């Protein structure tokens, strides 16, 4: 292994603690060391604060789930930023495709806007059924979560409230809301993964 800088050596120490001992403090320290940098990179890419917050959390979630695959032959920061960047690019691509297929205004020669009717056509009946099925499955999975985390998911992804709005609704500090949402998403991922394994998917 090549000689690491002091920062890279500390990163590797924390990664080792997280992987080998499931040290929650090590996870927290890794997140603390890079959260702001990842957030600002996401913000530059998507230009939306709430999306940048979500993408930052997703980046750490993906990185932590595959932390045992990290190799110190390259800097942890490089590895982490690559995961964050790829996830963000996927997000932008999906959002762009959604906008092109549903939200792009379409007008006839007289200027009449058919956007609303197009949305209705695209969602009826098959797409609407698929969305309803996904929503039902999601709600069934959420029933396995505690009330605290289920409420967080419902407010963020069903009512589509911002972090600040959730904090105000629940009278909680903003940092607590972000931390609980991160944990809620991790729990939901684990529940979904276990459900797929049980079905042999």
N, C-alpha and C positions, 0 to 999 in steps of 0.2 A: 504494500500500500504506500502510495506517495506521501511525502510529508505534508501534513495539513496545516493551514493557518490556524491561529488561535481560535478564531470564530468557528471555522469548519470543524475543528477538533471538539469544541464544546457542543456543536450541533450533533456530531456523531455520538458523543457521550449521552446526550439526551435521547437520541434515537435508540441507542442500545438499551437504555433504561426502560423506555416505552415498550420496546418489542419484547425484551427478555423478562421484564418484571411487571409489565402492564402498569408502569408508574404514571399515575394520572397527573402528578405534578410535572413530569417531564413533557407530557402532551401539552399541558397548559403553558409551559415555558416556551416550547417550540412555536406555539400559536402566538404568544406574546411577542416573540422576537421578529415574526414576519407578518403579522396581521395587517399592520398599517401599510407596509409596502405592497402586499397583495391587493389590499383594498384600493389603493391609489392606481395600481395598474388596471384593475377591473373598471374603475371609474373612468379612466381614460378611454377604455375600449367600448364601454356601453353608454357612458354619459348619463347615467341614471343612478342616483344614490342607493335606492332600495334594491335595484338589480345588482349593483356592485356589492352590497352587503350580502345578499343571497349567494352570489357567486364566490365571494370570499369564504363563506361558511362551507359551501360545497367543495371548494378546492381543498380545504383542510380535511374535510370528511373523506374525500377520495384518497388524499395522500396518507392519512392515518390508517385507512383500511388496507393499503398496500405497503405499509411502512417496512414490512419485513423483506420487501424486494429492493429496498434502497441499497446502493453500493457506495462506499466512501471513495470510490475511484473518481467521483466527481462531486462537486459541492452539493450539499443538501439544498441550498437555496436555488441552485440551477434546476435540480430535480423538481422541487416544489413549484417554481415559477412555470416550468414546462407543463405540469399538470394543470395549474390554474389557467394558463394561456389556452391550452387545448380545450378545456371545459368551457371557457368563455367563447371561443370560436364556434363550438358546437351550439351554444346558446344563441349566438348572433345569427348563425345559419338557420336554425329552427325558427327564430323569430322573423327573419326575413322571408322564409318560405310561407309562414302563416300570414304575413302581411300581403304577400303577393297573391296568395290563393283566396284570401277572405276579405282583407281590408282595402285592397287597391280599388279606388273608385273607378267605375265603368260607366261611361255615358254613351248615349246614342248621338246621332248627328245633330239632333236638336238640343243637346246638352242635358237631357234627362238622366239623372243619376240612378243606376240600377244596383248600387252597392247593397242596399238593405235586402232587396229581393234575392240578390245573389247569395248573401249570407244565409237567408232562409232556405234557399234551394240546396246549398251545400250541407246544411245541417239537418235536412229533412229528406227521408226518414233515417237512413242508415247511419250517418254521422251522429245524429242526435242520439240514436240508440246506443252507439259505441260510447259516447260521452257519458250517457246515463249509467251504462254498465261499469265504466271506470270509476265513476263517482260512488256507485253502490259498493264496489269492491274496496275502494279507499275507506269508506265509512265503516265497513265491516272490519277492516284491519285496525282502524282507529278505536274500535270498541275494546280492543285488547290493551289499550294504553290507559294510564291513569288519567283522571279527570283533568289534572293540571296540564299535562302535555297534549291531551286531546283538544282542550280549549285553545291552546296556542296554534295548533295546526288549523283548526276551524277558522279562527280569526284571520290568520295570515293567508291561507290558500282557498278558503271558501268565501269568506267575506272580503278578501283582498285588502285588508287594512295594512297600512304602513307600520313599521316598527314603532314610530312615535305614537300613532293612533292606538296601537295595542297597549303601549305603556300608559296612555291616558285612560283608556277604557278600563284597564285592570288596576290602575293606580299603583304602578310598579316603576322602579327605575329602568331607564332604557337599557342599561347594561344587563340587567336581570332578564329582561325580555329576550335579548339577543342570545344570552347563554341558554335559556330554557328552550328557545326555538331550535338552537343547534342540537341540544340533547334530544328534543322531540323528533327531529328529522333522523337522527341516528337510530333511535328506537324504532321508528317507522320502517327504516331500511332493514333493520334486523328482523322485524316481524315479517316483512315482505319476502326477505330471503328465506326465512324458515318456512313460510307458506309455499313458496315455489319448490323447496326441497321436499316437502311432504307430498306435493303433487307429482314429484319426479320430473320437474321442468329443468 
